[in-house]
């Protein structure tokens, strides 16, 4: 039987014990459960944390897990919990997803959001990390990520740690080049967002009208 953290007496819950006694009072599993925040169907956050540590062998090995694996875990939790699939119907949907994945990062990161024909999210694939003010957008790697995951459309998101979501000239050029290349292999670029912790902007919307 799964025991939820909320079913525990308040003074025995990991978060309350952390506040009262500090991190030393909690096990590694309990600390990881606080980071995860929620479990999945039939499994509490603590049980999920224990399973992840058992699967990866140690906290150090878990910390080295590829970001795409962790993104896949998040999607899997949604499906296991019976939540509706993530669907990108408008830029705001993409912006909400980007905030979850990129919030707080201090280096630029590009994510490819692979979509099925109904624009449901199939996979979120990190493509590249850059410096604080520059990120790479490799066309071949982006398209390979979409094709490898059976996508029919895709979106891009990347963050600007500077706090200014205005697309750069490099963002505009890269988006045009990628959109053209996608059409050749019968894929469609739905949108490309630049995000910060407080705002976002569509690169596609900033492109010159043809």
Secondary structure, 3 states (H helix, E strand, C coil): CCCCHHHCCHHHCHHHHHHHHCHHHCCHHHHHHHHHCCCECCECHHHHHHHHHHHHCCHHHHHCCCHHHHHHHHHHHHHHCCCCCCECCCHHHHHHHHHHHHCCCCCCEEEEEEECCCCEEEEEEEEEECCCCCCCCCHHHHHHHHHHCCCCEEEEEEECCCCCCCCCHHHHHHHHHHHHHHHHCCCEEEEEEEECCCCEEEHHHHCCCC
